[in-house]
């Protein structure tokens, strides 16, 4: 996935990189170290609080990601985002909903397919309105698909 994000940043100089994660904010240091060690581009971390909230025992990861994307749309209205995630949790649903409500701010969606060990993840493409959505088993295959669509141009 580092290769995909690096290609995205190289194709769009000064592009903001924001990592929206359900990881807890108090692990920001180790998460940053992991990203650096694996050569991910530098970027901001939007992490969440874990634990008890006034209304629930655990906080909603979906609400955190949805709220973070809405905040980015408001704070950076001129940015066209390439949303990168995986299909292991709720990224596909969250990203499709965001693309439907902000199509002018989503250039593409790239989803890594989480496949069982020893199996090949299929490469597929679909659209949410005019926004391309690509699926593949790793970042290099996703980058190749985005390149064919002209997203990395």
Buried (B, 14 or more C-beta within 10 A) or exposed (E): BEBBBBBBBEBBEEBEBBBBBBBBEEBBEEBBEEBEEEEBBEBEBBBBEBEEEEEEEEBBBBEBBBBBBEEBBEEEEEBBBBBBBBBEBBBBEBBBBBBEEBEEBBBBBBBBBEEEEEEEBEBEEEEBEEBBBBBBBBBEBBBBBBEEBEBBE
